[in-house]
Amino acid sequence: MTPTTQQTTRRSLTRLAGGLTLAALLTLTTGCGLGAIGSTDSSPTVRASSGNASAGSLIQARRDAFKIDHEVYASLGYRLDWRGFPVVSAGEHILFLDLYDDIIVAHESAATVSILEASNGALRNSSQVASAITRFVGNFRTGNLIVVSSDTDAAIIDAQTGGVIQRDHLDRVVTTAPVFTANQKIYGTSIGHVYSHYISPPVNAWAYDMGSPIDAQLAMDGSIVVAVSRRGDIAMLDASSGTLIARAKIFGGCEADPVAGDGMVFFASLDQSIYAFTLEGRQMWRIRTEQPLHVTPTYHAGVLYVPSDDKGLRAIDANTGTQLWNQPASTGRVVAMRSGQLITWDGTTASTLDAATGDVIFSAELTEVEILKPDHFVDGNLYAVSKGGIIAKFQPRD
């Protein structure tokens, strides 16, 4: 065990008195003298002692609270691979879940970031990166580094050890998750700047003034970053330099995040409209809706899927703006495609839909699930996170 890992483990042990669950403690110390949690749904092997017996009981109770209906997931097209236990303090939940082919980064709401092995769910390391009241905006990975951003700084974690190796002060209050390009982390801010900060050296790169606060996440397509302000101003910027490429305007801001792909960017707006623009700022089409739009659309293979309150889920030809179908029975966001069928999630119910017609094929409530997310949109693994912070990985069924 490296010194950094030892320090991380000692910090987590200290937090036990402040409310960290014994279940998280058991997982944290895997590989440091306790038996490892298996890669399937089996119970952990724990060396006999009264403390470990209590930890084993609590981890079993935590597992029991996350009931998995295997038939439901089979109907969605998946089978259980493993359950993993990131460090989660009592009463907290997973705030951000970032999925990679080799690791899973689970960031809980009390500021602890856990890194799990994607192959079997074993906990590689964990680190408390700030105080429990810190307001975080999101994370990204570059190489072996995990960049964890709050509204005022960015902590950079070594993915192998979990140690914080750098802390960058941000001189603006950021309001969006960062996007990453060529040694830069780029944010939207409360004063309306699109703001870029270098990772190395940790100094300001550039800023572009939008004129009003930026609430929606930034979108990226290639080397272009797109931002929309609260009052509906849109800017397309060169990500490396901040140079303005184009400006555009819609009639209201966005609660839903813009999405970009194949040289276009799409906005589901509070002004009761869905818009498509080129990255040169030209409006391609607009669809008016009866209600403001609140849920982020999904773009895939030339089709834009937009959840709406008036007509349910809409499928729109992204090039022409022609509505292909709408499904009033489904208001969830499209999160994945499995065997050619769409999978939607509304925070409570998961459904499969026929991609050509929108017909609902299967639907079921997943009441214990807080996050449902794939690692790859088409036929990837599916990860479900319980309200208590357990992560379950599901593989596509043959």
C-alpha positions in Angstrom: 0.0 0.0 0.0 1.4 3.4 -1.0 1.8 6.2 1.6 -0.9 8.2 -0.2 -3.4 5.3 0.0 -2.6 4.8 3.7 -3.3 8.5 4.3 -6.6 8.2 2.4 -7.6 5.1 4.4 -6.8 6.8 7.7 -8.9 9.9 6.7 -11.8 7.7 5.9 -11.4 5.7 9.1 -11.5 9.0 11.0 -14.8 9.9 9.3 -16.5 6.8 10.7 -17.1 8.7 13.9 -18.7 11.5 12.0 -21.3 9.3 10.3 -19.6 7.1 7.6 -21.3 3.8 7.3 -19.4 0.7 8.4 -20.4 -0.7 5.0 -18.4 2.0 3.3 -15.5 1.4 5.7 -15.4 -2.3 4.9 -15.3 -1.6 1.2 -12.7 1.1 1.7 -10.3 -1.2 3.4 -10.6 -4.0 0.8 -7.0 -5.0 0.0 -5.7 -3.7 3.3 -6.3 -6.7 5.5 -10.0 -7.4 5.0 -11.5 -9.8 2.5 -12.5 -8.4 -0.9 -16.0 -8.0 -2.1 -16.6 -10.4 -4.9 -17.3 -9.3 -8.5 -20.8 -10.7 -8.4 -23.7 -10.4 -5.9 -22.1 -12.7 -3.3 -21.6 -11.6 0.3 -18.1 -10.3 1.2 -15.6 -12.5 3.0 -14.6 -10.9 6.3 -12.1 -12.0 8.8 -13.7 -13.0 12.1 -14.0 -10.2 14.7 -16.9 -8.4 16.3 -16.2 -5.2 14.4 -16.0 -6.9 11.1 -19.1 -9.0 11.9 -21.0 -5.7 12.5 -19.6 -4.3 9.3 -20.6 -7.4 7.4 -24.1 -7.1 8.8 -24.4 -3.5 7.8 -23.1 -4.0 4.3 -25.6 -6.8 4.0 -28.4 -4.5 5.2 -27.2 -1.9 2.7 -27.3 -4.5 -0.1 -30.8 -5.7 1.0 -32.1 -2.2 0.8 -31.2 -2.2 -3.0 -33.6 -4.8 -4.3 -32.9 -5.9 -7.8 -35.6 -7.5 -9.9 -33.5 -9.6 -12.3 -36.5 -10.2 -14.5 -37.0 -6.5 -15.1 -33.4 -5.9 -16.1 -33.6 -9.0 -18.3 -36.6 -7.5 -20.0 -34.6 -4.3 -20.6 -31.9 -6.5 -22.1 -29.3 -6.8 -19.3 -28.0 -9.2 -16.6 -26.3 -8.3 -13.3 -22.5 -8.4 -13.3 -21.6 -7.0 -9.9 -22.5 -4.6 -7.1 -19.9 -2.1 -5.8 -19.8 0.0 -2.7 -18.3 3.4 -3.0 -17.7 5.4 0.2 -21.0 7.1 1.0 -21.6 8.9 4.3 -24.8 8.2 6.2 -27.7 10.1 4.7 -25.8 11.1 1.6 -26.1 9.9 -2.1 -24.1 9.7 -5.3 -24.0 13.2 -6.8 -22.0 12.4 -10.0 -21.2 9.1 -11.7 -18.6 9.1 -14.4 -18.1 5.9 -16.4 -15.0 4.7 -18.2 -13.9 1.4 -19.7 -11.4 0.8 -16.8 -12.8 2.7 -13.8 -15.9 4.1 -12.3 -15.7 7.5 -10.6 -18.5 7.9 -7.9 -18.7 11.4 -6.2 -20.9 11.5 -3.2 -22.7 14.5 -1.9 -20.5 14.9 1.2 -17.4 15.4 -1.0 -15.8 12.0 -1.1 -14.7 10.7 -4.5 -14.4 6.9 -4.9 -12.7 5.1 -7.8 -13.9 1.6 -8.5 -12.6 -1.0 -10.9 -15.0 -1.3 -13.9 -14.1 -5.0 -14.2 -15.4 -6.2 -10.8 -16.6 -3.2 -8.7 -13.7 -3.4 -6.3 -12.8 -0.1 -4.6 -9.4 1.2 -5.8 -9.3 4.3 -3.6 -11.3 7.2 -2.2 -10.5 10.7 -1.1 -12.5 13.5 0.6 -11.7 16.4 -1.6 -13.4 19.3 0.2 -15.9 20.0 3.0 -19.3 18.5 3.0 -21.0 21.8 2.3 -18.9 22.5 -0.9 -21.0 23.1 -4.0 -19.7 20.8 -6.8 -20.5 21.3 -10.5 -19.0 18.2 -12.1 -15.9 16.2 -13.0 -13.9 14.9 -16.0 -10.9 12.7 -16.7 -7.8 13.4 -18.6 -5.3 10.6 -18.7 -4.6 9.4 -15.2 -6.1 12.5 -13.6 -9.6 13.1 -12.3 -10.5 16.8 -12.2 -13.1 17.5 -9.6 -14.6 21.0 -9.8 -16.5 23.0 -7.3 -17.9 26.5 -7.9 -14.6 28.1 -6.7 -11.8 25.6 -7.3 -10.7 22.3 -9.0 -9.1 19.4 -7.2 -7.0 17.1 -9.4 -6.8 13.5 -8.2 -4.4 10.8 -9.2 -6.7 8.0 -10.4 -4.2 5.3 -9.2 -3.8 6.5 -5.6 -6.7 8.8 -5.0 -4.4 11.5 -3.7 -5.1 15.1 -4.4 -2.0 16.3 -6.3 -3.1 19.8 -7.2 -5.7 22.3 -6.3 -6.5 25.1 -8.7 -8.3 28.3 -7.6 -10.9 29.7 -10.0 -11.2 33.4 -9.8 -14.9 33.3 -11.0 -17.8 31.5 -9.5 -18.6 28.7 -12.0 -22.1 27.4 -12.5 -21.6 24.5 -14.9 -19.7 21.3 -15.2 -16.4 21.8 -17.1 -15.8 20.7 -20.6 -12.2 19.7 -21.4 -9.9 20.5 -24.3 -6.1 20.6 -24.7 -5.1 21.3 -21.1 -8.0 23.6 -20.5 -11.1 23.2 -18.3 -14.0 25.5 -19.5 -17.0 26.6 -17.5 -20.0 28.8 -17.5 -20.1 31.4 -14.7 -22.6 33.3 -12.6 -21.6 36.6 -14.2 -22.1 35.3 -17.7 -18.5 34.5 -18.7 -17.5 31.4 -20.6 -14.3 30.9 -18.6 -11.3 28.8 -19.4 -8.5 27.8 -17.0 -5.4 25.9 -17.8 -4.6 22.7 -15.8 -0.8 23.2 -16.2 0.2 25.8 -15.3 -3.0 26.5 -13.3 -3.7 30.0 -14.7 -6.5 31.7 -16.5 -6.6 31.0 -20.3 -9.5 33.2 -21.6 -13.0 34.4 -20.9 -15.9 35.5 -23.1 -18.7 37.7 -21.8 -22.2 36.5 -22.6 -23.9 39.4 -20.8 -26.1 37.3 -18.4 -25.6 34.3 -16.2 -25.0 30.8 -17.7 -27.2 28.2 -16.1 -27.3 25.4 -18.7 -24.3 23.2 -19.3 -21.9 23.9 -22.1 -21.9 21.8 -25.2 -18.9 20.7 -27.2 -18.6 19.5 -30.8 -15.1 18.9 -32.0 -13.1 22.1 -31.2 -16.1 24.3 -30.7 -17.8 25.0 -27.3 -21.3 26.3 -27.3 -22.9 28.3 -24.5 -26.4 29.8 -24.0 -27.1 32.5 -21.4 -30.1 33.0 -19.2 -31.6 35.5 -21.5 -31.2 33.3 -24.6 -27.9 34.6 -26.2 -25.9 31.8 -27.8 -22.1 31.9 -28.5 -20.1 29.4 -30.6 -16.4 29.7 -29.5 -13.1 28.2 -30.5 -12.3 26.1 -27.4 -8.6 26.6 -27.5 -8.5 30.4 -27.8 -12.0 31.6 -26.9 -12.4 33.3 -30.3 -16.0 34.0 -31.3 -17.0 31.9 -34.2 -20.7 32.8 -34.3 -23.5 34.3 -32.2 -27.2 33.4 -32.3 -30.3 34.2 -30.3 -33.4 32.4 -28.9 -36.3 34.0 -27.1 -35.6 32.5 -23.7 -33.0 30.7 -21.7 -32.7 27.0 -21.2 -33.2 24.8 -18.1 -32.4 21.8 -20.3 -28.8 21.5 -21.5 -28.0 22.0 -25.2 -26.7 19.0 -27.0 -24.4 19.0 -30.0 -23.4 16.5 -32.7 -22.5 16.2 -36.4 -22.0 19.9 -36.8 -25.2 21.0 -35.2 -26.4 22.1 -31.7 -29.9 21.7 -30.3 -31.8 23.7 -27.7 -34.9 22.7 -25.8 -35.9 26.1 -24.5 -38.1 27.7 -21.8 -39.6 29.9 -24.6 -41.6 26.8 -25.6 -39.5 25.9 -28.6 -37.0 23.3 -29.9 -34.2 24.9 -32.0 -31.5 23.5 -34.3 -28.5 25.7 -35.3 -25.3 25.0 -37.3 -22.0 25.7 -35.5 -21.8 28.7 -37.8 -24.8 30.2 -36.0 -27.4 29.6 -38.7 -30.9 28.6 -37.4 -31.9 25.4 -39.3 -35.4 24.9 -37.8 -37.7 25.7 -34.9 -40.5 23.6 -33.4 -43.0 25.4 -31.1 -44.4 23.5 -28.2 -47.3 24.1 -25.9 -45.2 24.1 -22.7 -41.7 25.2 -21.7 -39.1 22.4 -22.0 -37.2 21.3 -19.0 -35.4 17.9 -19.8 -32.2 17.7 -21.8 -32.7 16.1 -25.2 -30.7 13.2 -26.6 -29.1 13.2 -30.0 -28.2 9.9 -31.8 -27.6 9.0 -35.5 -29.5 12.0 -37.0 -32.4 11.8 -34.6 -33.2 14.2 -31.7 -35.2 12.8 -28.9 -37.0 15.5 -26.9 -39.1 14.9 -23.7 -42.0 17.3 -23.5 -45.0 17.9 -21.3 -47.4 18.4 -24.1 -46.7 15.4 -26.4 -44.5 13.2 -24.3 -41.3 12.0 -26.0 -40.8 13.3 -29.5 -38.4 11.9 -32.1 -37.3 14.6 -34.6 -35.3 14.4 -37.8 -32.3 16.5 -36.8 -31.6 17.7 -40.3 -35.1 18.8 -41.3 -37.0 19.3 -38.0 -39.7 16.9 -39.1 -41.3 15.0 -36.2 -41.0 11.3 -36.8 -43.2 10.3 -33.9 -44.3 11.2 -30.4 -45.1 8.9 -27.5 -47.4 10.5 -24.9 -47.0 7.5 -22.5 -43.3 8.2 -22.2 -41.9 11.4 -20.7 -38.5 10.1 -19.8 -35.2 10.9 -21.4 -33.6 8.5 -23.9 -30.5 7.2 -22.1 -29.4 4.2 -24.2 -30.1 1.9 -27.1 -30.1 -1.8 -26.6 -30.6 -4.3 -29.5 -32.0 -1.5 -31.6 -34.6 -0.4 -29.0 -34.5 2.8 -27.1 -34.3 2.8 -23.3 -35.8 5.8 -21.4 -35.6 6.8 -17.8 -37.7 9.5 -16.0 -36.2 9.1 -12.6 -38.6 6.4 -11.5 -39.6 4.3 -14.5 -37.4 2.6 -17.2 -39.0 1.7 -20.5 -38.0 0.2 -23.9 -39.4 1.8 -27.0 -39.5 0.8 -30.6 -37.0 3.2 -32.2 -38.9 3.4 -35.5 -42.4 4.0 -34.1 -42.1 5.0 -30.5 -44.3 2.2 -29.3 -43.7 1.2 -25.7 -42.5 -2.4 -25.6 -41.8 -2.8 -21.9 -42.0 -0.5 -18.8 -41.2 -1.0 -15.1 -40.7 1.1 -12.0 -37.2 1.0 -10.4 -38.1 2.6 -7.1 -34.7 2.1 -5.4 -32.7 3.5 -8.3 -31.6 7.1 -8.4 -29.2 7.1 -11.4 -29.5 4.9 -14.5 -26.7 5.4 -16.9 -24.8 3.5 -19.7 -21.1 3.6 -20.3 -21.7 3.6 -24.1 -25.0 4.7 -25.7 -25.3 1.7 -28.0 -25.2 -1.7 -26.4 -23.0 -0.7 -23.5 -23.1 -1.7 -19.9 -25.8 -0.2 -17.8 -25.2 1.1 -14.3 -27.9 1.6 -11.7 -27.2 3.5 -8.5 -29.4 3.1 -5.5 -30.5 5.9 -3.3 -28.1 4.6 -0.7 -25.2 4.8 -3.1 -24.7 1.2 -4.2 -23.6 0.8 -7.8 -24.9 -2.2 -9.8 -23.3 -3.0 -13.2 -25.5 -4.8 -15.7 -24.0 -6.4 -18.9 -26.0 -6.7 -22.1 -27.6 -10.1 -22.4 -26.7 -12.4 -25.3 
